[in-house]
Amino acid sequence: MMRALYSGVSGLRTHQTKMDVIGNNIANVNTVAFKSSSTTFSDLMYQTVSNSSGATLTKGGVNAKQIGLGVTSGSTSVNITSPGSTQTTGDGWDLRITGDSFFIVNNGAQNLFTKAGAFTIDGSGNLVTKATGYNVMGWQVDPTTGTIRKDTVSSLRVMQPANLTSAPEATTLATCSGVLDKYNTQLNTEDGYIMSLTFYDALGYGYTAKFRVTTDDQDTLTYKVNLTDILDADNKSILGNTAATTVFPEATLKYKPDEPNAGIFENINGGDSVTLNMTKLGGNFRDIDVDFSTSKCADNAGICTLSTDKGATDGIRGTGRKLGDLIGLQVAENGEIYGSYDNNDVKLLGQIAVAVFSNPAGLEKLGENCYQVTLNSGEFDGIGQDVTADGGKMSSGVLEMSNVDLSVEFTEMITTQRGFQANSRIITTSDTLLEELVNLKR
């Protein structure tokens, strides 16, 4: 009879524990990236009243007589691999991981792990968690190569002074493209057809080169290109006493028809480009290779669209740029962080690393959406990996929400309540039996 009392008490305790787990799940139904837990029961030790015996020639075997002594909580497991729903926030620093990996954050003493990607930039320019201010960990950019250096993770200071501006670059390439109309009347005048090229020196200061295109005989499709002036940002000439022909000798261009009513440039001086010798002016200039190979000559209703622009047709560097200010940040699917600048430059600033564990359910919950490693979760090597290594990705502007299923939790709540109620009946019934036993003396 006393055994029944203690079995009932153990039943009350275990069902209360399960109710505590259910209550925590429901309380965190709207917690970012919360992972629900579940409880399993296991029976306690048994009191053996009589042992089992084997069969003999004259008598069969007898099973042991055992009386159970109650129940206990067998385990509390975290449903860590089941993803929660996606909530759109529109904040570029809200990130969701697709896959089984974890963000790595540091609380100042140790690396912790989280699925909650609600991040922001603090006053020091560090990428941190919104709720706790923990540093988000990742890899830095190698200053010599401009690529990610995947070594021990460190805090990502994306807004450090070196990232606030983009270095200027001198223009070294330019392209002349479009159509030169062979019947355009401007080509026969002294002023000719004017083209402008805006370019930069090594300090990022902008200048404009003016070119004049003329012809003595349009029927031969042969044209002369001359530099007329180079102006600074204040529209003042920088040629000084240097003759324009010193910087850009007169180029003779001939268009060789290769298809009906059109032709490709053919430089009679050899090659398909002409050099603007800016280094002859000294200072921070670089020579600029002006490529004419994509320009056309055709009958275009008297309209010329021939123009010069920075850059080459194959898109390689050399267009030049001014000193740029940081105007935007974005995170790629592989966790790489890029800065956008007002000089059209895009620079790699770092990469968010992730951690993967052989047994993620073995991680220990610490609260504040964070976990730490245990002996049963597997170790963190201090380096991490690219989120795309196991097929995952990072999505910007969205968050992973709780994976709590309220329908399941309410069902479990009902069965837990009934289990608790039934165990309380064991205690009251046992108490009634004891009362009857005491009353035998009366």
C-alpha positions in Angstrom: 0.0 0.0 0.0 2.9 2.4 0.8 4.4 1.5 -2.5 1.3 2.8 -4.3 1.5 6.0 -2.4 5.1 6.6 -3.5 4.3 5.5 -7.0 1.6 8.1 -7.1 3.9 10.8 -5.8 6.5 9.9 -8.5 3.8 10.2 -11.1 2.8 13.6 -9.9 6.4 14.8 -10.0 7.1 13.5 -13.5 3.8 14.9 -14.9 4.6 18.2 -13.3 8.0 18.2 -15.0 6.3 17.5 -18.3 3.9 20.3 -17.7 6.8 22.6 -17.0 8.3 21.7 -20.3 5.0 22.3 -22.1 4.5 25.6 -20.4 8.0 26.8 -21.5 7.3 25.7 -25.1 4.0 27.7 -25.2 5.6 30.7 -23.5 8.2 30.8 -26.3 5.8 30.4 -29.2 6.9 33.8 -30.6 10.5 33.6 -29.6 12.9 34.0 -32.5 14.4 30.6 -33.5 13.2 28.9 -30.3 13.4 25.1 -30.4 10.7 23.2 -28.6 11.5 20.4 -26.1 9.7 17.2 -25.3 9.8 14.8 -22.3 9.9 11.1 -22.1 9.2 8.9 -19.1 10.9 5.8 -17.8 9.9 3.4 -15.1 11.8 3.2 -11.8 13.4 0.2 -10.1 11.3 -2.9 -9.2 10.9 -4.7 -5.9 11.2 -8.5 -6.6 8.9 -10.4 -4.3 10.0 -13.8 -5.6 12.5 -14.8 -8.2 11.9 -16.7 -11.3 12.5 -20.4 -11.5 13.3 -22.8 -14.3 11.2 -25.8 -15.4 11.9 -29.2 -14.0 10.9 -32.7 -15.1 7.8 -32.5 -12.9 7.1 -28.8 -12.7 7.0 -25.9 -15.1 9.0 -22.7 -14.7 7.7 -19.7 -12.7 8.2 -16.0 -13.7 9.5 -13.6 -11.2 7.1 -11.5 -9.2 8.0 -7.8 -9.3 6.2 -4.7 -8.2 7.1 -1.4 -9.8 8.1 1.6 -7.6 7.0 4.5 -9.8 8.1 6.6 -12.8 10.8 9.2 -13.5 11.6 11.6 -16.3 13.7 9.6 -18.7 14.9 12.5 -20.9 14.1 16.0 -22.1 15.1 16.4 -25.7 15.2 19.5 -27.9 13.6 19.4 -31.4 16.6 21.3 -32.8 16.6 20.1 -36.4 13.0 21.1 -37.2 12.9 24.6 -38.7 10.5 27.3 -37.6 8.4 29.4 -39.9 9.8 32.4 -41.8 9.0 35.9 -40.8 9.7 38.8 -43.2 11.2 41.8 -41.4 12.7 43.9 -44.2 15.8 44.5 -42.1 18.9 43.6 -44.1 20.7 42.5 -40.9 18.0 39.9 -40.0 19.3 36.6 -41.3 17.9 33.1 -41.4 20.0 30.0 -41.8 18.7 27.3 -44.0 20.2 24.0 -42.9 21.5 22.5 -39.7 24.3 25.0 -39.0 24.5 27.7 -36.3 25.6 31.3 -36.1 28.7 31.7 -33.9 28.5 34.6 -31.3 30.8 35.5 -28.5 29.8 36.9 -25.1 33.2 38.2 -24.3 34.3 35.0 -22.5 33.4 32.1 -24.9 31.9 31.2 -28.3 28.2 30.4 -28.2 25.9 29.2 -30.9 22.5 30.4 -32.0 19.8 30.1 -34.7 18.5 33.6 -34.0 19.9 35.8 -36.7 18.5 39.2 -35.4 21.7 41.3 -35.8 22.6 45.0 -35.9 25.7 47.3 -36.0 26.7 48.7 -32.6 28.4 52.0 -31.9 31.9 50.6 -32.6 30.9 49.2 -36.0 30.7 45.6 -34.8 28.1 43.2 -36.1 26.3 42.1 -32.9 23.1 40.4 -31.7 20.2 42.8 -31.2 19.0 41.3 -27.8 22.3 40.7 -26.0 25.0 42.6 -27.9 27.1 39.5 -28.4 29.7 39.8 -31.2 28.9 37.8 -34.4 31.9 35.8 -35.4 33.3 35.2 -38.9 36.3 35.5 -41.1 38.3 38.6 -42.1 39.5 39.8 -45.5 43.1 39.3 -46.4 44.4 42.8 -47.1 47.0 41.5 -49.7 44.6 39.5 -51.8 41.2 41.0 -51.0 39.7 37.5 -50.4 38.4 35.8 -47.3 41.0 34.3 -45.0 39.4 31.3 -43.4 41.2 30.9 -40.1 40.1 31.2 -36.5 36.8 33.2 -36.3 36.9 36.7 -34.9 34.4 39.5 -34.4 33.2 41.2 -37.6 33.8 45.0 -37.4 32.3 45.8 -40.7 32.1 49.6 -40.0 35.8 50.0 -39.2 37.4 53.2 -40.6 39.1 51.3 -43.5 35.7 50.2 -44.7 34.0 53.6 -44.6 35.6 54.7 -47.9 36.6 53.2 -51.2 40.1 54.1 -52.4 40.3 56.2 -55.6 41.7 54.7 -58.8 43.2 56.3 -61.9 41.6 55.7 -65.2 43.7 53.6 -67.5 41.1 52.3 -70.0 38.4 53.9 -72.1 36.1 52.8 -74.9 34.9 54.7 -78.0 31.6 53.1 -79.1 28.5 54.0 -81.1 27.9 55.0 -84.7 29.7 57.7 -86.6 27.3 58.8 -89.4 29.3 59.2 -92.5 27.0 61.9 -93.8 27.0 64.1 -90.6 27.6 67.6 -91.7 29.6 68.5 -88.5 32.5 66.3 -89.7 33.3 68.7 -92.5 33.4 71.8 -90.3 36.4 73.3 -88.4 34.8 72.5 -85.1 34.0 68.9 -86.1 32.1 66.3 -84.1 33.0 66.6 -80.4 33.4 63.7 -78.0 34.1 64.0 -74.2 35.8 61.5 -71.9 35.5 61.9 -68.1 38.3 60.3 -66.2 40.1 60.3 -62.8 43.6 60.6 -61.6 45.1 58.4 -58.8 43.7 60.7 -56.1 40.2 60.4 -57.5 39.9 63.9 -59.0 37.8 64.1 -62.1 38.7 65.6 -65.5 37.2 65.8 -68.9 39.1 65.3 -72.2 37.6 66.9 -75.3 38.1 65.2 -78.7 37.3 66.6 -82.2 36.5 64.2 -85.1 36.8 65.6 -88.6 37.2 64.5 -92.3 38.4 66.0 -95.5 36.6 63.4 -97.7 33.7 61.5 -96.2 33.6 59.1 -99.2 36.9 57.5 -98.1 35.6 56.8 -94.6 38.8 58.2 -93.2 38.7 60.5 -90.1 41.0 62.4 -87.9 40.7 62.5 -84.1 42.4 65.4 -82.2 42.5 66.3 -78.6 41.3 69.8 -78.1 41.6 70.3 -74.4 41.6 68.7 -70.9 39.5 70.4 -68.2 39.4 70.0 -64.4 36.3 70.0 -62.2 36.3 73.8 -62.3 36.2 73.7 -66.1 39.8 75.1 -66.3 42.3 73.8 -68.8 45.2 71.7 -67.3 47.3 71.6 -70.5 49.1 74.8 -69.7 52.1 75.1 -72.0 51.9 71.5 -73.1 50.6 71.1 -76.6 47.5 68.9 -77.1 49.3 66.9 -79.7 52.0 66.0 -77.1 49.4 64.3 -75.0 47.4 62.8 -77.9 49.0 62.8 -81.3 46.5 63.2 -84.2 45.0 59.7 -84.9 43.8 58.8 -88.4 40.9 56.3 -88.3 39.6 54.4 -91.3 36.5 52.4 -91.2 36.6 49.2 -93.2 33.2 47.9 -94.3 32.7 44.3 -93.3 28.9 44.2 -93.6 26.3 46.2 -95.5 26.1 49.8 -94.5 28.5 49.3 -91.5 32.1 49.0 -90.7 34.6 48.3 -88.0 37.4 50.7 -87.0 40.8 50.0 -88.6 43.7 52.2 -87.3 46.0 53.0 -90.2 48.7 53.7 -87.7 48.4 50.1 -86.4 46.4 48.5 -83.6 42.8 49.3 -82.6 43.5 51.8 -79.9 45.1 55.2 -79.3 46.9 56.2 -76.1 46.1 59.4 -74.2 49.5 60.1 -72.7 48.4 61.7 -69.4 51.7 61.0 -67.7 53.3 63.7 -69.8 51.4 66.2 -67.6 53.0 64.7 -64.5 51.1 64.6 -61.2 48.9 61.6 -60.4 47.8 60.8 -63.9 48.1 57.4 -65.7 48.1 56.8 -69.4 44.7 55.9 -70.8 44.3 53.4 -73.6 41.3 54.5 -75.8 39.8 51.5 -77.6 38.1 52.2 -80.9 37.5 48.6 -82.0 33.8 48.6 -81.2 32.9 51.8 -82.9 30.9 51.8 -86.2 30.7 53.9 -89.3 27.3 53.8 -91.1 24.5 55.8 -92.7 22.5 56.7 -89.6 20.1 59.4 -90.8 22.7 62.1 -90.2 22.9 61.4 -86.4 26.2 60.5 -84.7 26.1 58.5 -81.5 29.8 57.9 -81.3 31.0 58.6 -77.7 33.8 57.7 -75.3 33.4 56.3 -71.8 35.5 54.8 -69.1 36.2 51.1 -69.2 36.8 48.4 -71.7 34.3 46.2 -73.5 35.3 43.1 -71.6 34.5 44.8 -68.3 38.0 44.5 -66.8 39.2 47.1 -64.2 40.7 50.3 -65.2 37.7 52.6 -65.4 39.0 54.7 -62.6 36.9 56.1 -59.8 36.7 59.0 -57.2 37.1 58.5 -53.5 33.9 56.7 -52.5 31.8 56.9 -49.3 30.0 53.8 -47.9 26.3 54.0 -48.8 25.1 50.5 -48.2 25.8 47.0 -46.8 24.4 43.7 -47.9 24.9 40.0 -47.0 25.2 37.3 -49.7 23.7 33.8 -49.4 27.1 32.4 -48.4 27.4 35.0 -45.6 29.8 37.3 -47.4 29.3 41.0 -46.4 29.7 43.6 -49.1 29.9 47.3 -48.9 28.5 49.6 -51.7 30.1 53.0 -52.3 28.9 56.1 -54.1 31.8 55.7 -56.7 30.1 52.5 -57.9 32.7 50.3 -56.1 31.7 47.2 -54.3 34.1 45.8 -51.7 34.2 42.5 -49.7 34.3 43.4 -46.0 34.1 39.9 -44.3 32.1 36.7 -44.1 29.8 35.3 -41.4 31.0 31.8 -40.5 28.8 29.0 -39.1 29.3 26.0 -36.9 28.1 22.4 -37.6 27.8 19.7 -34.9 27.6 15.9 -35.3 24.8 15.9 -32.7 23.2 19.3 -32.5 20.5 17.9 -30.1 23.3 17.4 -27.6 23.9 21.2 -27.3 23.0 22.7 -24.0 20.5 25.6 -23.8 21.8 28.6 -22.0 18.9 31.0 -22.5 19.0 34.2 -24.6 18.6 31.9 -27.7 22.1 30.6 -27.2 23.6 27.1 -26.9 27.0 25.8 -25.7 28.9 22.6 -26.6 28.7 19.6 -24.4 30.5 16.2 -24.4 27.7 14.7 -26.4 27.3 17.5 -29.0 30.7 17.4 -30.6 33.4 20.0 -30.4 33.7 23.3 -32.2 37.1 23.6 -34.0 37.3 27.4 -33.6 37.2 27.9 -37.4 33.7 27.0 -38.5 32.7 26.6 -42.2 31.0 28.3 -45.1 27.2 28.0 -44.7 26.9 26.6 -48.3 29.3 23.7 -47.5 26.4 21.5 -46.5 23.8 22.9 -48.9 22.6 25.7 -46.6 22.3 29.4 -47.2 21.6 32.7 -45.5 18.5 34.7 -46.3 18.5 38.4 -45.6 15.5 40.4 -44.4 13.8 37.4 -42.7 14.0 35.6 -39.4 13.4 32.0 -38.3 10.6 31.9 -35.8 9.8 29.3 -33.1 9.1 25.7 -34.1 6.5 25.2 -31.4 3.3 23.5 -32.7 0.5 24.7 -30.5 -1.9 21.9 -31.5 0.7 19.4 -30.3 1.4 21.3 -27.1 -2.3 21.6 -26.2 -2.9 17.9 -26.8 0.1 17.0 -24.7 -1.2 19.4 -22.0 -4.5 17.5 -21.9 -2.9 14.1 -21.6 -0.5 15.5 -19.0 -3.3 16.9 -17.0 -5.2 13.6 -17.0 -2.0 11.7 -16.0 -1.5 14.1 -13.1 -5.2 13.7 -12.1 -5.0 9.9 -12.2 -1.8 9.8 -10.1 -3.5 12.0 -7.5 -6.3 9.4 -7.4 -3.7 6.8 -6.5 -2.7 8.8 -3.5 -6.3 9.5 -2.3 -7.4 5.9 -2.8 -4.3 4.5 -1.0 -5.1 7.0 1.8 -8.6 5.6 2.0 -7.3 2.0 2.3 -5.0 3.1 5.1 -7.9 4.7 6.9 -9.9 1.5 6.7 -6.9 -0.4 8.1 -6.6 2.0 11.0 -10.3 1.7 11.6 -10.1 -2.1 12.2 -9.1 -1.4 15.8 -12.4 0.3 16.5 
